[in-house]
Amino acid sequence: MRYELPGEHPLTGCSTPDLELTDGGRLADHLHGGRALLLDLTDDPELRALAAGYAGRVDSLTAGCPSRPELAAVLVRPDGFTVWAADAGAQAPTSTAGLAEALEEWFGVPEGAVTPG
């Protein structure tokens, strides 16, 4: 099953594969808490900075994934579906392109943000 969601990455809108991670676990191990997860596969400080405003709603994990070296990051809903993903490498757009929009779409405004009103 695939949901039509914004973003062009092939994983977006699909059930996220149960990736084997370099922390010794699998992606599914990190979803048991019932919260969204931003999986940072390239140790990108810009990703972590964007995710910091969502710390109360989205867990973050930095780990490698040897079986999918092309992946830079994946944002996973609590139900296991990918709502945003980015690839690594020179051909890919910046690893954070579209992440802020996906976070806000699915998890609201970041903590500490000033909303017009």
C-alpha positions as CSV (number, residue, x, y, z in Angstrom):
1,M,0.0,0.0,0.0
2,R,1.2,3.5,-0.8
3,Y,-0.3,6.8,0.3
4,E,0.0,9.8,-2.0
5,L,2.1,12.2,0.1
6,P,4.3,15.1,-0.9
7,G,7.8,14.3,-1.8
8,E,9.5,12.4,-4.5
9,H,11.5,9.8,-2.6
10,P,10.3,6.2,-3.4
11,L,9.9,5.5,0.3
12,T,7.5,8.4,0.9
13,G,4.0,7.2,1.5
14,C,5.1,3.5,1.9
15,S,5.6,1.3,4.9
16,T,9.2,1.9,6.1
17,P,11.4,-1.2,5.7
18,D,12.6,-2.7,8.9
19,L,16.2,-1.5,8.4
20,E,19.1,-3.1,10.2
21,L,21.0,-0.4,12.0
22,T,24.6,0.0,13.2
23,D,23.4,0.4,16.8
24,G,22.7,-3.3,16.8
25,G,18.9,-3.0,16.4
26,R,16.4,-2.7,13.7
27,L,14.1,0.2,12.9
28,A,11.1,-1.6,14.4
29,D,12.9,-1.7,17.8
30,H,12.8,2.1,17.9
31,L,9.1,2.4,17.1
32,H,7.7,0.4,20.1
33,G,7.1,3.6,22.0
34,G,4.4,4.7,19.6
35,R,6.1,7.9,18.6
36,A,7.3,9.2,15.3
37,L,11.0,8.8,14.5
38,L,13.5,10.8,12.6
39,L,16.3,8.4,11.6
40,D,19.5,10.3,10.8
41,L,21.7,7.9,8.8
42,T,24.5,10.4,8.0
43,D,25.1,12.1,11.4
44,D,23.8,15.4,10.0
45,P,23.7,18.3,12.5
46,E,21.2,20.2,10.3
47,L,18.7,17.3,10.6
48,R,19.1,17.2,14.4
49,A,18.6,21.0,14.6
50,L,15.3,20.8,12.6
51,A,14.2,17.9,14.8
52,A,15.0,19.6,18.1
53,G,11.8,21.7,18.0
54,Y,9.8,18.4,17.9
55,A,11.6,16.6,20.7
56,G,8.3,16.3,22.6
57,R,6.6,14.6,19.6
58,V,9.3,13.0,17.5
59,D,12.2,10.8,18.6
60,S,15.5,11.2,16.8
61,L,18.1,8.5,16.3
62,T,21.5,8.7,14.6
63,A,22.8,5.4,13.3
64,G,24.1,3.9,10.1
65,C,22.4,1.5,7.8
66,P,24.9,-0.6,5.8
67,S,22.3,-2.3,3.7
68,R,20.9,1.1,2.4
69,P,24.0,3.4,2.0
70,E,22.0,5.6,-0.3
71,L,19.6,6.7,2.4
72,A,20.5,9.9,4.3
73,A,17.4,10.1,6.6
74,V,13.8,8.9,7.1
75,L,10.9,10.4,9.0
76,V,8.6,7.7,10.1
77,R,5.1,8.1,11.5
78,P,4.2,6.1,14.6
79,D,2.3,3.6,12.4
80,G,5.5,2.8,10.5
81,F,4.8,4.8,7.3
82,T,7.5,7.0,5.8
83,V,6.3,10.7,5.5
84,W,9.7,12.0,4.3
85,A,13.0,10.5,3.2
86,A,16.2,11.8,1.6
87,D,19.1,10.2,-0.1
88,A,22.8,10.9,0.4
89,G,25.3,11.7,-2.3
90,A,26.2,14.5,-4.6
91,Q,23.2,13.9,-6.9
92,A,20.7,14.3,-4.1
93,P,19.3,17.6,-3.1
94,T,20.2,18.8,0.4
95,S,19.5,16.1,3.0
96,T,17.0,18.4,4.7
97,A,15.0,19.6,1.7
98,G,11.3,19.2,2.6
99,L,11.9,18.0,6.1
100,A,10.7,21.2,7.9
101,E,7.4,21.0,5.8
102,A,6.9,17.3,6.6
103,L,7.5,17.8,10.3
104,E,5.0,20.7,10.5
105,E,2.4,18.9,8.3
106,W,2.4,15.8,10.5
107,F,3.5,17.1,13.9
108,G,2.5,20.8,14.1
109,V,4.7,23.8,14.7
110,P,8.0,23.3,16.5
111,E,8.1,23.9,20.2
112,G,9.0,27.5,20.9
113,A,7.8,28.8,17.5
114,V,5.9,32.0,17.4
115,T,2.6,31.6,15.5
116,P,0.8,34.6,14.0
117,G,-2.4,35.3,15.7
